Amino acid sequence: MQVSEQRTDSAVRRPVEALDSVVIRFVGDSGDGMQLTGTGFSMAVAKAGHDFATHPDYPSEIRAPTGTLFGVSGYQIQYATRQVHTSGDAPDVLVAMNPAALKTNISDVKHGGMIIANTGAFNDANLKKAGYQSNPLEDGSFDGYRLYQIDISALTTKALADSGLSKKDVGRCKNYFALGLMLCLYGRPMEQEIAEIKEKFARKPEFADANILALEAGYAYVDATEMFVTTYQVRQSAPRPGKYRSITGNQAAALGFVAASELSGTPLFLGSYPITPATDIMHELAALKHFNVTTFQAEDEIAGICSTIGAVYGGSLGLTTTSGPGMALKTEALGLAVMLELPLVVVNVQRGGPSTGLPTKIEQSDLLQAVYGRNGECPVPVIAASSPADCFDCALEAMRIAVKYMTPVILLSDGGIGNAAEPWLIPDVAKLAPLEVTYRTDPDGFQPYARDEHLARPWVVPGTKGMEHRLGGLEKDFLTGNISHDPKNHERMVNVRAAKVAGIAKEIPASKIEGPASGELLIVGWGSTHGAIAQAREQAAAQGIEVAHLHLRHLNPLPADLKEILGGYRTVLVPELNLGQLSRLLRERYLVDALSLSKVQGKPFMVSEIVQRIVELSKGEAHV
């Protein structure tokens, strides 16, 4: 780190410490607006052109009792001068709005890191709820940290004394005081956030004015106080060509499906039931109805997918969204879509399970459900997004496979990807690959289940003259689609549906390997582990340990070149946020000794956890 010239725009002139990166975590009650604070800060660094990654962390309880340990909500962001792969292992700065937030997060903070504590919430009642016997801000508990005690609650109240708002509403503005404080402390201007506040509260100008006052008061506090000896600024990133925007995984998925509709000239239908953490896709698409998008909030998960099947039968692009428990409820109807051979996409934004599990936490435990979780021989293509921005491309890919092969497709995301944000290079629409949708209209020689070179049957819009046909859940005759109980016909249909899905492997691009093309260690990942694995590989290389990384998008079928790739390495390591589901698939398919690195804590991998395992394997420690 280095100290730069003093800033001249502050009332208090102080040195500015230049940083290459910083990890900041905002934590407080679920009603303290920590998600809004974190989002506001991430937008500010995005405007500055920094690369960044975020990790929102919501409590599972709806309206958990104020001040309790299980009601803590958090938002972590890492931004840097270089490419950012994750939201960071350990926070450099923790902004804690109450004792419970401090208690549940302090163990993650780097030793010597900064703690900004809202002393106004450290009263006897809140200390007791958090399990503190004494006030940790006063008993030396944090002597190893840089502790800044600021009564954010009282300072916000003072700033808004003439606002005319109720005491409760004034209290709700303290998150903007905290945001203003952090914007000033890290050298970011307020103008963009002020504009965002005005837009957000356009219908309630009194709240807009109050939040702006709180923001400005927090900013001015850093300028005016002598508490902070230095302020900080992350060095400017190298300029990158193109136009970027901040985007979450759920937003990117929604835009990807709208792009599929626009590219194909086909209406898009979403039939879904709200479920955390997938609901935002429905919200995003509902706001885009002017793009020939129809959204239907069904009464339950079953109705959501069944309505989608009906829309696809009628000729629309079909989409339904859910998470693990909803996926279980959709299973029978998904089997029906396989039997009908209709193109639709099911998005599973995974969360901790089983049952209700950890509904707001991250997990990758639905892979085997996606690949195998239906009755009968019922193959379905499965792909997985690796980051928030990647959800756009995966949405297009899922829909392309669905309409080309006339099959339902499962797209796996997870709560970490769906809610997290990162910069997204807005694509040139003219350069997006076309998505061709073809309906059969020629009745000459028509058979509902005649197949093309991809083993896909024709898509016929009901009412097309001379092409009347019926569909249902009972086994079909190989050509006519009529009900058939012929044993050999059933076996033939089972085999052809399996062959159709397996044939998709021929179109999967050659696998891209980061690192040596063969050697000692290959890390195979999928989904949201991408960032942690990529950064772990970089850190291992810095220690002189050569590691290769292959990240899979296509999980069923697997890439055609995967067997040869796996055979080129002595050790294969598979980090997963489950008990080893992909490693099990690799062992089963390729008879390779794929080692599992599992984590099932509702939290993403830390880079250090993967680096530690790499180091162990490089030293020849036991393969367990």
N, C-alpha and C positions, 0 to 999 in steps of 0.2 A: 504493500500500500504506500501511497505517497500523499503528501499534503500539498494542495494546490494553492493558487492565489486566493486571498480573502474575497468573499463576495461583497459587492458594493450595494446590493439591493436590500440589505437588512438593516434594521435599526441598531442591532448589535453586530459589530464587525467581528467575525471569528473565522478561523481557518476552516477550509473544506477538505475533508479527507476523501481522496479518490479511491474507488473500489472497482474491482473487476466483476464482482457479483455480490448479491445479498439475498438472504432468505428471511422473509418477514411473515409472522403468523399473528393474525388478529383473533382473539378468543373472548367470548362473553356468553351471556344468556342467549337463548334462541330468539328472544325479543329485543336484543341489543343491536341488531342490524349489522352483525359482523360480515355477513355475506355481501351486503350492500357496500360496506366499508372496503372490503377486499376487492370487490369488483371495481369500485371507483379508483382505487390505487392502481389496479392492473390496467385500467383504461389510460391512466396518466402515463404509465411507463410505456404502454403501447404507442401512444401518441409521440413519445420521444424516440421511437424506433428501436427500442430494446427487444431482444428476444426474451420470452418469459414462458413460464408454465405455472398453473395454479392447481390447488387441491382444496375444494370446499369440503367441509366436514360437518354434517348435520346430525343433531341428536335424533334417536329413533322415536323418542316420546313426542307426541303432539302436545304442545303447550305444557312441557314439563314444569314442575314447580320452580319458581324463580330462586336462583341461588344454589340449586342442587347440582351435584356432580354429573348426573345423567342428563342434565338440561343444557350442557355446554355446547355451543356452536362455534366453529372455527373456519378460518380461510387462510391458506398459506400460499405465498407466491415467491418464486425465485425469478429474478431478472438479472441480466448480465450483458457484458460486452460481446460475448461469444454465443454460440448456439446453446440453448438450454434444453435438456432432455427431460428433466423432472422438476417438481416443485421444491426439491431439496430434501436432504436427509434431516438436518437439524437446523432449527431457526437461529439466525444471528440476532434477531430481535423478536421479542414476545410482547405484544400489547394485550394486557389482561384487564378486563373490565370488572372482574369480581374475584373473590377468593377461590370459588370453585373452578373458574377458568385457569387460574394460576396453579391450583393443586393438580389438575388433570394434565397439564401441559409442561410443567417445569422440567420434568425428567428428560424431555426432548431437546431442551435448549442447550446450545454449546456452552461449555464452561467458559466463563468470561464474557458471555453474551450479554446483550442489553435486555432489561426488563422494564417496561413502562407500565406501572400499576395505577389503576384508578382508585386512589385511596378513599374516595367517597363511598365506595361499596364495601370497604373493609370494616363493617360494623360487627358488633357481637353476634347478631342473628346470622349474618352471612358467613362469618367465621365458623360458627357452630355447624351450619349446614355443610360446609366444606370439610369438616372434621379437623379443623385446627384448634389446638388447645390454647394457643396464644397467637398474637398477630405476627405472621412470618416476616412482615415488612419491618418489624421493630426488634425482633429477637436474634438477629444475626444469621438467620437461615440462608440468606442470599449474599453472604460476604464474598463469595467467589464470582459474583456477577456484577454488572454495572446496573444498579437499581435506581430508577427514576420514579419518585413518588409524586404523582400529580392528581389533584382532586378534580378529575374531569367532570364529575357530576356537578359539583358546586360552581366551577368555572362556566359550565354551560348554562346553569341557572342564572348566574350573574349576567352573562352576555345577553340572555333573552328576557331580562327582567321587565322590559317594556313591550314585549311581543304580544301580550294579550292572550297567550296560550295558557291552557291549564297546566298544572304541575306535572300531570302525567304526560301530556304532549311535549312539554319542555324536556322531560327526561328522555324522551325518544330521540331527541336531537343530539345526544352526547356522542353518538357514533360519528357524526360529521365533525365534531370537535376533534375526535381522535384522528379522523382522516386528514383534517387540516394540519394538525400537528405533524403527522408523518409526511405529508406532502412537503412541508417546509423543511423538515429535518433531512429529507433526501432530495432537496433541490428541485422539486417539481412545481410548476405554476398551478394556480387555482382556476384559471379562466375556463378551461374545458369542463371541469367539475361543476362550476357555477352554471354553465350552460346546460349540463345534464340535469341538475337539480331543477332548473326552471322548466325544462321539458317534462320531467317526471311528475312534478307537482303543478302542472299548468292549470288544472281545475281547482287547485287549492293554493292560491297565491300566498296566503298567510303562512302555510307550512313551507313553501318555497323560500320565503323571506327569512323565516326562522332558521331553517337548515343552512342557508347561506351565511347568516350571522354566526352560527355555531362553527361553520367551516373557517370563516375568516378569523374568529376568535382563537381557534386552535392554531392556525397559521401564525397569527400575531404573537401567540404565547411563546413560541420558539424564538421568534425575533426579539422579543422584549426581555425574556428571562435570561439570567446568567447560568441557569442550571446546565445547559448543554454547552460544553467548552468548544466542541466542534460540530459542524454539520457534515453531511455525507453526500456524495454524488457518484453514481456508477458511471464509469467512463463510457463515452458515446460508442455505440456499435458501428461497425463498418456499414455503409449504406448498401441496401439490397435492392436489386431491380424489381419492379412490379409494384402493384398496389395491394396492401395488406389490410386486414381487419381482424379484430379480436373475435373469436368464435368458440362456442362450446360444442361438444360432440353432438348433443341433441339438436342444436341449431344447424350444424353442418349436415346431419342426416336429413333433416327436413328440407334443406335447400337442395340436397342431392336428389331427393325424390321428385321435387318440383322440376329440377333440371331434366330428369328422365321423362317427365310428362311433356315438357316443352320440346325436347329433342325428338320425341316420337310423335308429337302432335296428338297425344291420347290423353283423355281426362284422367285425373288421379283421384282415387277414392281411399279414404282412411276410415276404417271401422275399428274403434278401440274403446277400452274401458280404462279410466284413470288408475295408474299404479306408479308408485315411486320405484325407481327414478326415471321412468320412461315418459311421464305425462307431458313434459315440456315439448316433445315432438308434436303431440296433438295441438298444444297451444300455438306453436310456431306455424303449423300448417293451417290452423283455423284463421290466422291472420293473413294468410296468402291465398284466400279463396278467389281473389281476382285473377289468379293463374289457372283457372279451370280446375280448382281443387275442391273436393267435397269432403267435409269431415263429419263423422257421425259418432257422437258419444253414446255408446251402447249401454244397455242396462247391466251387462256383465261381460266377462271375457269370452264366453261362448258366443254370445250374440255379436261381439266385435268381429271375430274371425268369420262367422257364418255370413254376416252382412257383406264382408269383403269377398267371400266366395261368390255371393250373388252378383256383386258389382263386376267381378272379373268375368263371370259367365256372360254378363251383359256387354263386355267389351272394354271395360276400363282397366287401367293399371290399378292393382290392388295392393293395399298395405294395411297391416295391423301391428300394433306395438304393445309391448308388455314387459314384465320381468318374470323371474323364476316361477312364483306361484301361479301367475296368470298363464304362463307357458304350459303348466301342468293341465290347466283347465281347457286350453285350446287343443290339446293333443288329439282328441277324437276327430274334431273338425279338420285338423291338419292332415290326418290320415285320409279323410274324405277328399281333400284337395289333391293328395297324391293319387288317389284312385281316379278322380275326375281328370287328372293331368291338366290342371289349370294354373296359370302363372300368377303367383302372388308372393309377397315378401312378408316375413314375420321378423320384426326387430325385437330381440331380447336384450334389454339393458340390464345386465345381470346385477344381482345384489346378494348379500349374505343370506344363506339358508341353513337348513331346510325350513319348511313352513314359512311363517312370517320372518323368522330369522333376524337378521340385522338389516332392516329395509333401507337404511340410508347409508350403508357402508359398502365398501368395494369387495368383490369376490369374483372368481372365474370358475365357479363350480357347476356351471350348467353345460359344459362341453359334452359330456357323455349323454346328457338328456337331449341335446341338439342332434347328436349323431345317431343315437339309438332309441330315444325315448318315445316310441310309439308301438302299438300292437301290430303284430304281423311283420312281414318283410316290407318295410316302408321307408326306402331310402330318400333322403332329402339333402341337397347341396347345403353346405355350411361354410360361411366366410366370417372373418372377424376383423374389426377395425383395430388399429394399433395406437391411435391418438385422436384427439378431438377433430383436427382438420381432416384426418384420414376417413372420417365418417362420410364425408361428401363423396369421395371416390368409391367407397364401399357401397353406398346406397345406389350409385349408378351401376356398379358391377353386379350387385344382387338383382336389380331389375333387369339388366341385360341378360343374365343367365336365365331368369324366370321366363321371359318372353321367347327367348331363342329355343329353349329346351322344353317349354310348356311344363313347368314344374314349380311347386312352391320352393322358396329359398329361405333359409334362416340366416339372419345377420346378427352376429353377437357383438354387443358393446358391453359396457358395464358402468356402474355409478361413477367411477373415477373418470372415465372418458366422457360420459354424458354430461356431467355437471362442470367439469374442468374446462378452462379456456386456454387458448394459445393463439399466436398469430397465424393467420391463414392467407396464403397467396390467392387472391381472387382470380380464378381462371379466366382466360380468354374464351368466351362462349363459342366463338367461331372455330376454335381448335378442339373442342370437345368431340369425342368420337360419336358418330351418329348412333341412335338407338332405333332400330327398325322394328316396327310392329306391323305385321301382315295378317289380315283376316282373309280367310278363304271365302270367295264369292262365286266360284264356278261350280255348279252342281254336277257337271259331267264327271262320272265315275267317283262321286264323293262317297267316302266311308269315314265315319267319325273318328276311327282309330287307325286309319292308314298313316304311315309314318314317313318322314323325310330322312335325309342322310344323317341327321342328328338324333333320330328315333323320336322326334317330336311329332305329336299328332296335330292336325289343323285347328286353328282358333276360328270358330264360326260364331258370329253374332246372332243371337236368337231372332227369328223373323226373316232371316235371309231366305229368299224364295227358292224352293226346291232343295233346301238343305236342312229340313226339319230333323231333329235328333233329340234323344233324351239322355240324361246323365243321372247317376245315382251312386250309392255306396256299395252296391253288390258287384261282384266281379263281372268284368266286361268280356264280351267276345272280342277276339283279337282285332277284328276289323269293324264289325257293325256297331259295337258298343252295347249291344243288347245283353241282357242278363244271361250269364253262362255259369252252369254248375259242372261243366266238363273238367275233370281233374287235370288233364293234360293242357287244356287251355289256361287254367289257372297258373300252372307251373310256367307256361310260356309267358304269360303276362307279368308274373313276378320277376322272371329273368330279364325281360326286355326293359322293365322299369329300372331295375338295378343297372343294366348295361347303359341305359341313357344317362344316369347320374355319373357312373364311372367314366363315361366317354368325355365328360367335361374336362377331365385331366389333360386331354390332348390340347386344350386351348389355354391352359394355365401357363403364363410366361415362365421362362427359365428362372430358377431360384437365384436370388441375389445374396451373395455371401459377403459380409463385411469382415475383412481380415484374410488370413491365409486360406487358400483353396483346399488344403489338406494339412494334417498335422496332429498335434496332441489333443487339443480341446475345441469342441464345437458347442456353443450354447444355442439351443433351439428354443424359441419363445413364440408366443402368440398373444394377441390382444394388448392390454394396457401395460404389460411388463416391458414393452419395447424400450421406453426411455431409460429405465433403470439398467437394463441389460446393455444398452448402447453406451451409457456413461461408465458402467463397470468395465466394459471392454477397453475403453479409452484409458481408464485408470490402471488397469492391468498392464496395458502396453507401456505406460509410463514407468512401470516397475520392471520392464523387460520381459514380461510374460506374454507370449503370443496366443491370442484367443480369437476364434472365429465366431461370428454371430449370424444366424439364419432366423429370420422372423417370418412366420407363416401367416398368410392371409387366408388361403384356401385350406380348410380343415376336413372337408369331405366333398369331393375326393381330394386326397393329398396330391401334391405336385408329382408329376411322372418322374422327375429326376431326383426325388428325395432319397430313394434307396441308395443310389450311387454316392450321393453326397455324404450320407451318414457313414458309409463304409470307408470314407477317406480320413476318419479321425479315430484316434485311440479311445477317446472318452467323449461321450455326449451328455451334456447337462441340460436339464429342462426346468427352469424356474417357473413356478405357477402359483397363483393364489387359490389353490385347492390342494387336495391330497395326492396329486400326481396323475391327472386324467390324460393329458397329452402324452406323458411318458408311458402310460399304459397302452395308449393307442400305437405309439411307435414300437414298443416291445412286441405287441401283438402282430402288427403288419410286417415288420422288418426283422424281427428276432435280434434287435440290437439292445445292448445293455444300457438303456437310457436311464441315467441317474436323475432322481427327482429332487428338486429343492423346493420345498413346500412352505407356504405361509398362509394361514387361515385365521387372521386376526381382525378382519375388517379394515385393514390398513394396507397401502401399497408397499412393495418392496423398497427398502432403503438400498441405495447403491452399495453401501458398505457391506450389507449382508451378502450380496452376490460377489463382491470383490473378495470377501473372506473365504467363500467357498472356492473361488478360482485359485486363490493362493494355496489353500489346503490341497487341492488336486494337483497343482503344479509341484508340490513337495512330495507327491506320491502317497498322501495319507489315504486311509481306508475309503473305498468307494461304498458309501452307505446312502 
